[in-house]
């Protein structure tokens, strides 16, 4: 049972990235799933989540209108589309499902 995140990298301000998180050993669609991020010296913060019940989504105020969370149950995968990236979005991003954490993928927004 694990989550495997990928898709991070170095991008210029204003650019885009799409993070993916593949679940193995369980059915991702049965759970509410979320993305978190963390920078050195700070607590891990919630970025976005999507409900397993009705597909409703929630976003941190700092990313509203720029990030989009989604899931593909057939692929057992969740995504985070990040547009209009800002330097303050630089962090390690983690996926989470029912308390299970992925290993994190690093996003750096810099010119």
Secondary structure, DSSP 8 states (H G I E B T S, - for coil): -EEEEE--EEE-TT--EEEEEEEESS-GGGS-EEEEEE-TTS--EEEEEE-TTT--EEE-TTTTTTEEEEEEGGGTEEEEEE-S--GGG-EEEEEEETTEE---EEEEE--
